Amino acid sequence: MPNDFQPTDMLKDYYEKWISVYKEGAIRDVTLAKYQMSHMWITRLAPELRLCDVTRVAYQQIINEYAKEHERQTTMDFHHQLKGAVLDAVDEGLVPRDPTRKVIIKGKTPSTKKTKYLNQFELHTLLKSLKLDDTINWDWFILLVAKTGMRFSEALAVTPNDFDFAHQALSVNKTWNYKAGGGFSPTKNKSSVRKIQIDWQLVMQFATLVKELPLDKPIFATKEKVYNSTVNDILTRYCTKLNIPVISVHGLRHTHASILLYAGVSIASVARRLGHASMTTTQKTYLHVIQELENQDIDLVMRSLSNLT
């Protein structure tokens, strides 16, 4: 790319080419779409900004303008997506000095979040109400996600071959590309390839359910187009009827992890079960649960120490 651009060329043009050269084919489609969205914002916020004019002030102004319409975490993501290209432009001598140094990340006040997970009683209430008959339906999908913590796309890709009923395990080694019309795709990352232990009841249920199905075909993604809103709508109706917090299908994953943590399962084990790349991701996502458990630990420590006198 050094010979393709001059310092007087536009940042938006350089960024578009940078995405094409360094990101297309190297990252998942869903991540590539985020970079392309960032390019759209650069085109909107700084359409006439030349590479040689990308100073710390100019870069900060872009971040500030973006932050007016986005929450802080989203702004941070935008900054990281843009920063990689800008630093490459610095290395190529197109931008004089690193303009991303000491950038200040702002953002709108986070909106009130919906409840992300159910407690054990609420989950039990939900699962007891599911219509689990002899044919495949979305209620079976809800049960599977609730008991495994799989991502939506991972659960869609499950085939009868993925079950190891003898060893009570379910292999996660692919996803279903539902956003692009279907077809198997790689998992989110290497850590997402895993085996999930499942309980004997789920083994018995699915062994019967899938015995007549094609071994290598997805159990649930039987149509070309599948939408997560379909399952979310079913969950909404159930939760409303049962008078429990309304959650999304991704909320079932949060519910699964939270219940395991409250039950005393280690963070490392939960991270492996969820397919997180590191325990740090698990700790950040479930900080509220971990903090509550730490408070319980403090009480336990104090009681134990007081008994030593």
N, C-alpha and C positions, 0 to 999 in steps of 0.2 A: 503493500500500500504506500510506501514512502513516495514513489514516483507518480502516484495517482492524484495527489492533492498538493495544493500550495497554501501557505499561511493565509492568503486572502480568500480562500474558498470558505463556504458556509459550514458552520458546525453541523447543521441538520443533514447536509449532504454527506459529510464525513461519517456521521453516526449511522446513517442508513447503510453506507458501504461497509462500515465496520461490522454491523450486525450480519450482513450478507457473508462476509469473509470468515468471521470468527465464531459465529453462533449458529448459523443455519447448518443443520445436519449434525451438530455437536451437542445440542441440548434437546430436551423433549419439546414437543409442539406447544404444550401449554406454557412452558417457560419462554419459548421464543415469542409467543404472542404478547407476553409482558414487555419484552424488549421493543417489539414493534409498537406497542401502545406508548412506551416512553418516547419513541421517535415521533409519534404523533403529537405528543405534548411539547417536545422541543420545537417542532415546526410551528406550533401554535404560540408558544411563549417567546421564542427567539428566532423568528423567521429570517432576520437579516444579520444575525450575529456571525462575524467571521472568526475563523480559528485564531488568528493573531490577536483578536480582541477578547478572547476568553480569559479575562483576569479574575482574580478572587472576587472582586465586587460583582462582575458580570455573572459569574457562576452562582454566587450567593443570591443574586436577584432572581435567577431562574428557580432556584430551590424555594425561595420565599414566595414567588408567585404560584408555584405548584402547591405549596403548603396551604394556601388560602382555601383550596377546595378539597384537601385531603387530610386524613388523620396523620399523626406523626409517624407511625410505623410504615404507612404507605409511602410517605415522603422519604423515609429512610431507604426503602426498597428502590424508589426512583433514583435516588442519589447513587446507590451502589451500581445500578444498571448503567448510569451515565458515566460514572467515575472511571470504569474500566477503559472506555473508549477515549476519554479525555487524557488519561495517563499515557495511553499509547501514542496519542497525538503529541504529548510533551516529549516522549522518547524520540519521536520522528522529527522533532524540531519545528513542528507546526504551531504549537502553543508554547510561548516563551518560558513560563514557569508553572509549576503545579498549582492550579487555581482551586483545587479541592481541599487544600490544607486548611485545617481548623474551620471547616464549614459548620455552620450552625443549623441544626435540623429543627424546624418548627412544625406546626400542624394544627388542624382544628381539634377542638375538644372531642374526645371519642364519644360516639353516640351510645345511648343505653343499649347494652347487649342483651339479647334474648338468653334465657336460661340454656346453658350448653349441655347439661346432663341431668339425668334423673337419679334419685337415690335408689337404694336397693328395693325398698317397698314399692316405689312408683314403677320401677322396671318390672318387678314381679307382677304388678297389676296390669301393665301393658301386655306382657308376654302371655298371661293367662287369658287375655281377651282375643288373642289372634285366632283367625279362622284357618286352622291347619288341617285341610282335608287331604285326599289322596292325590290331588293334582297340584302342579307347580303354580304358585301365585306369589304376589309380592309380600304376603304375610310370612311366608317361608324365608324370603329374603331378609325381612326385618329380624326374624329370629336368628338367622345366620350371622348377621352383622353384630347383633347385640351380644352374641355368645363368643365371637372371635375378635371383635374390634377391627375388622378389616376396613380398608377404605372402600368407598362406593365402587370405584372402577375395578378394584381387586375382586370384590365379591361378584361383580357382574361377569368376570372372566372365569369363575370357578366351573370346572367340568367334573363329571363323575370320576375321571382318572386322577383328579387331584386329591381324592379322599383315600386315606390308608386306614380303612376301618379296623383292621386287625391291631394296629398300633395306636388307634385313637388320635390320628393326626390329619391335618389338612395342609397341603403344600400351596404356598403362594409364590408363583413364579412368573406372573404376567398380569396385565390389566386389560380391560376392554375399552377401546378408544371410542367411547360413546359420543364425545363431542364432535368427532369427525365422521360420524355415520357408521361406526362399528369396526370390528376387526381386532385381533389381539395386538397388544403393544407391550414393550418392556415395562418393568416396574419402575417406581419413582426413582429409586437408587438401589445400589447393591445390597444394602441392609434390608431392603423391602423383600428380598427373596428369602423366604423363611418357612419353617414348619410350625404350625400352631396346634398345640394339643387341644383336643375337644373332649367334652364329657361323654359318658357312655350313652346318655339319653339322646344327645344330638346324633351320635353314631347310629343308634337304632332307627331314629326317625329318617335320616337321610339315606341310610342303606336301603330302606324300603322305597323311599321316594324316587331314587335315581336308578334303580336296578334295570329298568327297561329303556333308559335313555342312552343316546350315542355317547360313547366314552370320551370322545375328544371335542364335543360340542358344548358351548356354555349352557348352563342349566337355566339361567334367567334371561340372558340377552338373546331371546329367540327371534326378535325383530331387528331390522337394520338400525332403527333409531330408538334409543332409550333415553329418557330424561330423568334426572334426579328429582325433578319437581313432581313426577308421578308418585314416587315413594314418599316424598315430603308431604304431599297432599293426603295420602293415606294415614301417615303418622299424625298429621294435624287433626284429622277427624277422630282418630282413636283417642288422642290426648285430650281433646276437647270433651268428648263424650265421657271419658273417665275422670275428668276434672283433675288432671295432672299437668305439669308444665309442658307446653308445646315445644318439642325439639325437632331438629332436622335429622336426616339419616346420618349426617356427620356427627350429630349429637349422640347417636347410639355408640359411636366409637369413643367419644369422650366419657360416656356413661360406663362403658366397659372398663376403660382404664381407671377411672375414679373408684369404682367398686373394688377393683383389685388392689389399689393402693390403700384404701380404707381397710381392706381385709388383711393387710400386712405384707403383701407381695412386694418384693424389693423393686426399686426404681429400675435397676438393670434388667430384671426379668420383664417388667412391663414394657420397657423400651424395645427389647428384642421381640416381644409378642406383637407390638404395634408396627414394627419395621422401621423404627426411627434410626436415623444415621448415627446419632449419639445420645447419651443420657442427658446431655445439655438440653436438647430439644424437649425431652420428656419433662425435665425439671421446669423449664420455662412455661410449657403448656399447662402443667398441673401444679403451678406454684401455690395456688390457693389451697389445694388439698394437702400438699407437702407441709405448708406452714401450719395448717390445722393439726396435722399429725405430730409435728414437732412440739406444738403446745401440749398435746397429750403426753408426749415423751417426757417433757419437763415435769409435768405433774407426777408421772411414774417415777422419775429419778428422785424427786423430792420425797415421795412416800417411801421409796426404798432406803434413802439415806436416813430418814427419820427413824426407821426401824432398827438402825444400827446402834442406837444409844442404849 
